[in-house]
Amino acid sequence: MNPSSVPLHSRPASSMDRRFDVSNDATKLHAVSATVYTRTATYQPLDDNAWSLSDGKRLFDFVSASIGFVLFLPLMILIGLLVAVSSTGPIFFRQKRMGRWGTLFTIYKFRTMVADAENGPCITVQGDCRITRVGSLLRKFKLDELPQFVNVIKGDMSFIGPRPKLPHHESLHMPFRPGITGAATLAFRCEEELLRHIPVYELDLFYARTIKPLKAKLDWEYMQRATWWTDLGLLWCTTTACLTSQSAPAPVPMPVLEFPEHR
């Protein structure tokens, strides 16, 4: 199965009867009369010797990010120039995110939206009018994430881990660093396209009650069993998914979501 997307299945249904199932029976979400009910999620603590918490992982991140920053510096300079001349606003997008053990840090990205985009919705969907022409290309190939090499070098982030959330969206105080990519990031690589199927008035609720728990479950389960080799596999799958339409075998089980047809 292609790890770069979440399989979508449309079926006729009324807004009073919806069901979102994933491949693992431990997580099932039901919506009745526009109210979503979820089972309480419990997560097993990570072993103290887990790779996700190890000094070896931090050393790997620091060395790899330092090398990557030097190698990609010419490309980042070019991208910065394109962002600067293509639209009004700063080159970099900076935002406070929640890191390890709830610590706040500033995440860096190339700006892909118009300067006042933060005044709009927090959730971005495919075709969002706030995305610039250059930004659309950067987001397609995930090139807007390249400045996060700096976050990894500083120790705010790792290469592999759950994506860092906004403070009001993060309910877990993770014992590990958030990542540039991760199990859920790969599974939901086409998230903006997926969310396009959801009506605007239901978008926030759907994301908070459906997408967010699925991502948390995928990421936590992966981080519990992660090794150096599986991290390399995830990096390879992510690179393949970003650069081509073909992807390597998925390293994590893929959820299957069902959507009603909206008329």
Order of alpha helices (4+ residues) and beta strands (2+ residues): beta-beta-beta-beta-alpha-beta-beta-alpha-alpha-beta-beta-alpha-alpha-alpha-alpha-alpha-beta
